């Protein structure tokens, strides 16, 4: 069985060798992990063991996770129908299916009212609820809970957004780094990015300058006079800030393609991650985003204004996250995201926002309109035409 697993990883273009595969087999033979009463726990043990033995660079974790899930999905789907169905599975079956008229009647609370009401609910509620309009529960029209319908609320205990309208998310979520080795299905992104190139010759003189050699040799009465020059490099400097997690999960493949192309095209490129909107810190590694924070003030001071600033994000969020102090879905930010965005565009005169959301839906997202206004309408779709327009904007 594990032979097929090995080839699944190789087909996913993971750098897995036969030696590492044999190490995994040796670990299994030595009972490093073994069968346990809980099948899910046993599978978790094997997952961590196989990842530790087969994957040597954490940038490949995301690819490994997808390949692992693809291979073992069939194994885990063999169910024992004599076992009791977990209550959690049944709870997710209750999801509100409101008509357009019913949904329109729901009123979105203001920010202060929403937070104050949540505080009262947490103090008053003593048991589980579902399908209601008041308590923290599932499948209802309350603004607090999971798998329900409300124009703006606090999502608690739900794996992902359904209506993309949550104001707060009451869970610490784990995001994954964009894979910068993702192979492009087309060279069009690279071609579009090349409009931003600015070549210069810097560094050690290790390339023959044929024209100068011929000219100097002729001027020296035929005595050979070899001239060298530095290699020609793309000298443009790029700072990329990328939205990750939440609604951006729908765009991972396209953002990875752009990230790969940018790393290949730009020698001087720096990048950081943020979630939904920029606040007072960012990070470079999503698995250590709480342990390795980079203060946004430090980033603003570190890079000169000759860097081209590129935001990559769908700009899809609650407007509170942009305009309201404490509006972040994950923590109470002291300053509004809009203030940080203004600081960035004032620090880096050459800037653009690239949005992977289809341009046709932009007019229906209030948050997109707000960020477009802050960016001075320098928002472009993640299409070939959009990238070309963004690159022209950055070279003006």
C-alpha positions as CSV (number, residue, x, y, z in Angstrom):
1,X,0.0,0.0,0.0
2,X,2.8,2.4,0.9
3,X,4.4,2.0,-2.5
4,X,1.4,3.7,-4.1
5,X,1.6,6.4,-1.3
6,X,5.2,7.0,-2.3
7,X,4.4,7.5,-5.9
8,X,1.4,9.8,-5.0
9,X,3.9,12.0,-3.3
10,X,6.3,11.9,-6.2
11,X,3.5,12.7,-8.6
12,X,2.7,15.7,-6.5
13,X,6.3,16.9,-7.3
14,X,7.5,16.4,-3.8
15,X,11.3,15.8,-3.4
16,X,10.9,12.4,-1.8
17,X,13.7,9.8,-2.2
18,X,13.8,6.1,-1.9
19,X,16.1,6.4,1.1
20,X,13.5,8.5,3.0
21,X,10.8,6.0,2.1
22,X,12.9,3.2,3.5
23,X,13.4,5.2,6.7
24,X,9.6,5.4,7.0
25,X,9.3,1.6,6.6
26,X,12.0,1.1,9.3
27,X,10.1,3.4,11.7
28,X,6.9,1.4,11.1
29,X,8.7,-1.9,11.6
30,X,10.2,-0.6,14.9
31,X,6.6,0.3,16.0
32,X,7.4,4.0,16.4
33,X,3.7,4.4,15.9
34,X,1.2,1.6,16.1
35,X,-2.5,0.8,16.1
36,X,-4.5,2.6,18.8
37,X,-8.1,2.3,19.9
38,X,-8.9,5.6,18.2
39,X,-8.5,5.1,14.4
40,X,-8.4,8.9,13.8
41,X,-5.5,9.2,16.3
42,X,-3.7,6.3,14.7
43,X,-4.0,8.0,11.3
44,X,-2.7,11.3,12.9
45,X,0.3,9.5,14.3
46,X,1.1,8.1,10.8
47,X,0.6,11.5,9.3
48,X,3.2,13.1,11.6
49,X,5.6,10.2,11.3
50,X,5.5,10.2,7.5
51,X,5.8,13.9,7.2
52,X,8.8,13.9,9.6
53,X,10.6,11.2,7.7
54,X,9.7,12.2,4.1
55,X,9.6,16.0,4.1
56,X,12.8,17.9,4.9
57,X,11.6,21.5,4.2
58,X,8.5,22.9,5.7
59,X,7.7,24.9,2.5
60,X,6.6,21.5,1.1
61,X,4.1,20.9,4.0
62,X,1.1,22.2,2.0
63,X,1.8,20.0,-1.0
64,X,2.3,17.0,1.4
65,X,-1.0,17.7,3.1
66,X,-2.9,17.8,-0.2
67,X,-1.2,14.6,-1.5
68,X,-1.8,12.8,1.9
69,X,-5.4,13.7,1.9
70,X,-5.8,12.7,-1.8
71,X,-4.3,9.3,-1.2
72,X,-5.9,8.4,2.2
73,X,-9.3,9.8,1.4
74,X,-10.4,6.5,0.1
75,X,-9.0,4.6,3.1
76,X,-10.7,6.8,5.6
77,X,-14.0,6.6,3.8
78,X,-14.5,2.9,4.6
79,X,-16.9,3.4,7.4
80,X,-18.0,1.0,10.2
81,X,-21.8,1.3,10.1
82,X,-22.1,-0.4,13.5
83,X,-20.5,2.6,15.2
84,X,-22.5,5.5,16.6
85,X,-22.4,8.6,14.3
86,X,-20.7,11.4,16.1
87,X,-23.0,14.2,17.2
88,X,-20.8,16.8,15.6
89,X,-21.6,15.3,12.2
90,X,-25.3,15.7,12.7
91,X,-25.0,19.2,14.0
92,X,-23.5,20.3,10.7
93,X,-26.6,19.0,8.9
94,X,-28.8,21.8,10.2
95,X,-28.1,24.8,8.0
96,X,-30.6,27.6,7.3
97,X,-31.9,27.8,3.8
98,X,-33.7,31.1,3.8
99,X,-35.4,32.7,0.8
100,X,-34.1,36.0,-0.6
101,X,-37.1,37.8,1.1
102,X,-36.4,36.2,4.5
103,X,-32.7,36.9,4.3
104,X,-33.4,40.6,3.5
105,X,-35.4,41.0,6.7
106,X,-32.4,40.1,8.8
107,X,-30.8,43.2,10.4
108,X,-27.1,43.5,10.7
109,X,-26.0,44.9,14.1
110,X,-23.6,47.7,14.5
111,X,-20.1,47.0,15.8
112,X,-20.6,48.1,19.4
113,X,-24.0,46.5,19.6
114,X,-22.7,43.2,18.2
115,X,-19.8,43.0,20.7
116,X,-21.9,44.0,23.7
117,X,-24.6,41.5,22.7
118,X,-22.1,38.7,22.4
119,X,-20.8,39.5,25.9
120,X,-24.3,39.2,27.3
121,X,-25.0,35.9,25.5
122,X,-21.8,34.4,26.8
123,X,-22.8,35.3,30.4
124,X,-26.5,34.1,30.0
125,X,-26.3,31.0,27.9
126,X,-26.1,27.6,29.7
127,X,-26.8,25.0,27.1
128,X,-26.5,24.2,23.4
129,X,-29.0,25.7,20.9
130,X,-29.7,25.2,17.2
131,X,-31.9,26.8,14.6
132,X,-32.7,29.9,16.7
133,X,-32.4,33.6,16.4
134,X,-30.9,34.6,19.7
135,X,-28.4,32.2,21.3
136,X,-25.0,31.1,20.3
137,X,-25.7,27.9,18.2
138,X,-25.9,26.4,14.8
139,X,-28.1,26.6,11.7
140,X,-30.1,29.6,12.8
141,X,-30.4,33.3,12.2
142,X,-28.5,34.4,15.3
143,X,-25.4,36.6,14.6
144,X,-23.4,34.2,16.8
145,X,-22.4,30.6,15.9
146,X,-21.9,28.4,12.9
147,X,-23.6,27.3,9.7
148,X,-26.4,29.9,9.9
149,X,-27.6,33.0,8.1
150,X,-27.0,36.6,9.2
151,X,-25.7,39.6,7.3
152,X,-23.0,40.3,9.8
153,X,-22.0,38.2,12.9
154,X,-19.4,36.4,14.9
155,X,-18.4,33.0,13.4
156,X,-17.7,30.5,16.3
157,X,-16.4,26.9,15.7
158,X,-17.0,26.8,11.9
159,X,-14.2,25.5,9.6
160,X,-14.9,28.1,6.9
161,X,-17.1,31.0,5.8
162,X,-20.3,30.3,3.9
163,X,-21.6,33.8,3.3
164,X,-18.4,35.7,3.7
165,X,-20.0,38.2,6.1
166,X,-18.5,37.3,9.6
167,X,-17.3,40.3,11.5
168,X,-15.3,38.3,14.0
169,X,-14.0,34.7,13.8
170,X,-13.8,33.1,17.3
171,X,-11.2,30.6,16.4
172,X,-7.4,30.7,15.9
173,X,-6.9,29.4,12.4
174,X,-3.8,27.9,10.9
175,X,-2.9,29.3,7.5
176,X,-0.3,27.8,5.1
177,X,2.5,29.5,3.2
178,X,2.0,30.0,-0.5
179,X,4.3,27.5,-2.3
180,X,6.9,29.5,-4.3
181,X,7.9,26.3,-6.3
182,X,4.5,25.9,-7.9
183,X,5.0,25.2,-11.6
184,X,3.1,27.6,-13.9
185,X,0.6,26.2,-16.3
186,X,1.3,29.2,-18.6
187,X,4.2,31.6,-19.1
188,X,1.8,34.5,-19.4
189,X,2.2,35.7,-15.8
190,X,6.0,35.8,-16.2
191,X,5.7,37.7,-19.5
192,X,3.3,40.2,-17.8
193,X,5.7,40.7,-14.9
194,X,8.7,41.3,-17.2
195,X,7.2,44.7,-18.0
196,X,8.5,45.8,-14.6
197,X,12.1,44.8,-15.3
198,X,14.9,47.3,-15.1
199,X,18.3,45.9,-16.0
200,X,21.6,47.1,-14.5
201,X,25.2,45.8,-14.4
202,X,26.4,45.5,-10.8
203,X,28.7,43.3,-8.8
204,X,31.9,41.4,-9.7
205,X,33.2,41.7,-13.3
206,X,33.0,38.1,-14.5
207,X,31.5,38.5,-18.0
208,X,33.5,39.2,-21.2
209,X,32.8,42.5,-22.8
210,X,33.3,41.6,-26.4
211,X,32.7,45.0,-27.9
212,X,35.1,46.8,-25.5
213,X,37.7,44.0,-26.0
214,X,37.7,44.4,-29.8
215,X,37.8,48.3,-29.5
216,X,40.7,48.3,-27.0
217,X,42.6,45.7,-28.9
218,X,42.3,47.6,-32.1
219,X,43.4,50.8,-30.3
220,X,46.4,48.9,-28.8
221,X,47.9,48.1,-32.3
222,X,46.5,44.6,-32.2
223,X,47.8,43.6,-28.8
224,X,45.0,41.7,-27.0
225,X,43.4,43.8,-24.3
226,X,40.6,41.8,-22.6
227,X,37.8,43.8,-20.9
228,X,35.4,42.3,-18.4
229,X,32.0,43.6,-17.1
230,X,29.5,42.7,-14.4
231,X,26.6,40.4,-15.4
232,X,23.4,42.1,-16.3
233,X,20.6,41.6,-13.7
234,X,17.1,42.8,-13.2
235,X,17.6,45.6,-10.7
236,X,14.0,46.4,-9.8
237,X,13.0,46.0,-6.1
238,X,9.6,44.6,-5.2
239,X,7.8,44.3,-1.8
240,X,4.8,41.9,-2.0
241,X,2.2,41.8,0.8
242,X,-0.1,38.8,0.5
243,X,-3.5,38.1,2.1
244,X,-3.7,34.5,3.3
245,X,-6.4,32.3,4.8
246,X,-10.2,32.6,4.9
247,X,-11.7,33.6,1.6
248,X,-8.2,33.5,0.0
249,X,-8.3,29.7,0.2
250,X,-10.4,29.8,-3.0
251,X,-7.5,31.5,-4.9
252,X,-4.5,29.5,-3.6
253,X,-3.5,27.9,-6.9
254,X,-3.5,31.3,-8.8
255,X,-1.7,33.1,-6.1
256,X,1.0,30.4,-6.0
257,X,1.5,30.8,-9.7
258,X,1.9,34.5,-9.3
259,X,4.2,34.0,-6.3
260,X,6.4,31.5,-8.3
261,X,6.6,33.9,-11.3
262,X,7.6,36.8,-9.1
263,X,10.3,34.9,-7.3
264,X,11.7,33.8,-10.7
265,X,11.6,37.3,-12.3
266,X,12.7,39.6,-9.5
267,X,16.2,39.2,-7.8
268,X,15.3,41.8,-5.2
269,X,12.0,40.6,-3.8
270,X,10.7,40.7,-0.2
271,X,7.3,39.3,0.9
272,X,5.1,39.2,4.0
273,X,1.7,37.7,4.9
274,X,-1.3,39.4,6.4
275,X,-4.9,38.3,6.9
276,X,-7.7,40.3,5.3
277,X,-6.2,43.8,6.0
278,X,-2.8,45.1,7.1
279,X,-2.5,45.8,10.9
280,X,0.4,46.4,13.3
281,X,2.2,43.1,12.5
282,X,2.8,40.7,9.6
283,X,4.6,37.4,9.2
284,X,6.7,35.3,6.8
285,X,5.9,31.8,8.0
286,X,2.2,30.9,8.6
287,X,3.0,28.0,10.9
288,X,5.0,30.4,13.2
289,X,3.0,33.5,12.7
290,X,2.4,34.1,16.4
291,X,6.0,33.3,17.4
292,X,7.7,35.2,14.6
293,X,5.9,38.5,14.1
294,X,7.3,41.4,12.1
295,X,6.2,44.8,13.4
296,X,4.6,46.8,10.5
297,X,6.4,50.0,11.6
298,X,9.7,48.1,11.2
299,X,8.7,47.0,7.7
300,X,7.8,50.6,6.7
301,X,11.2,51.8,7.9
302,X,13.3,48.9,6.5
303,X,12.6,49.3,2.8
304,X,13.4,52.4,0.8
305,X,10.8,54.2,-1.4
306,X,12.4,52.8,-4.5
307,X,10.6,49.5,-3.8
308,X,7.5,48.7,-5.8
309,X,4.7,47.8,-3.5
310,X,2.3,45.0,-4.6
311,X,-0.7,43.9,-2.4
312,X,-2.2,40.6,-3.4
313,X,-5.6,39.9,-1.8
314,X,-9.3,39.6,-2.5
315,X,-10.2,42.6,-0.3
316,X,-13.3,40.6,0.8
317,X,-14.1,41.1,4.5
318,X,-16.3,43.0,6.8
319,X,-16.0,46.8,6.3
320,X,-15.3,47.0,10.1
321,X,-12.0,45.2,9.5
322,X,-10.8,48.2,7.4
323,X,-12.4,51.1,9.2
324,X,-12.8,50.1,12.8
325,X,-10.1,49.9,15.6
326,X,-10.5,46.4,17.0
327,X,-12.1,45.3,13.7
328,X,-9.7,42.4,13.0
329,X,-11.4,39.0,13.1
330,X,-8.6,37.6,15.2
331,X,-7.6,40.2,17.8
332,X,-8.2,43.8,19.0
333,X,-6.1,45.9,16.7
334,X,-5.4,49.3,18.2
335,X,-5.6,51.2,14.9
336,X,-7.9,50.7,11.9
337,X,-6.5,48.8,8.9
338,X,-7.2,51.8,6.7
339,X,-4.6,53.8,8.6
340,X,-2.0,51.2,7.9
341,X,-2.9,51.1,4.2
342,X,-2.5,54.8,3.9
343,X,0.9,54.7,5.6
344,X,2.1,52.1,3.1
345,X,0.9,54.0,0.0
346,X,2.5,57.2,1.3
347,X,5.8,55.4,2.0
348,X,5.9,53.6,-1.4
349,X,4.8,55.9,-4.2
350,X,4.8,53.1,-6.7
351,X,2.0,50.7,-5.5
352,X,-0.8,48.5,-6.8
353,X,-3.3,46.0,-5.5
354,X,-3.9,42.8,-7.4
355,X,-7.2,41.1,-6.7
356,X,-7.9,37.4,-7.6
357,X,-11.6,37.9,-7.2
358,X,-13.5,38.2,-10.6
359,X,-13.9,41.8,-11.5
360,X,-17.6,41.3,-12.1
361,X,-18.3,40.8,-8.4
362,X,-16.3,43.8,-7.1
363,X,-19.3,46.1,-7.3
364,X,-21.2,43.9,-4.8
365,X,-18.4,43.9,-2.1
366,X,-18.4,47.0,0.1
367,X,-15.0,46.2,1.4
368,X,-13.5,46.1,-2.2
369,X,-14.9,49.5,-2.9
370,X,-13.4,50.9,0.3
371,X,-9.9,49.5,-0.5
372,X,-10.2,50.7,-4.1
373,X,-10.8,54.2,-2.8
374,X,-7.9,54.1,-0.4
375,X,-5.6,52.8,-3.1
376,X,-6.6,55.6,-5.5
377,X,-8.3,53.0,-7.8
378,X,-5.0,51.2,-8.3
379,X,-6.6,47.8,-8.0
380,X,-6.3,45.4,-10.9
381,X,-7.7,41.9,-11.5
382,X,-5.4,38.9,-11.5
383,X,-5.8,38.4,-15.2
384,X,-3.2,38.8,-18.0
385,X,-4.6,42.2,-18.9
386,X,-4.9,43.2,-15.3
387,X,-1.3,42.3,-14.6
388,X,-0.1,44.2,-17.6
389,X,-2.0,47.3,-16.5
390,X,-0.6,46.9,-12.9
391,X,3.0,46.6,-14.2
392,X,2.5,49.8,-16.4
393,X,1.2,51.6,-13.3
394,X,4.3,50.6,-11.3
395,X,6.6,51.8,-14.0
396,X,5.1,55.3,-14.5
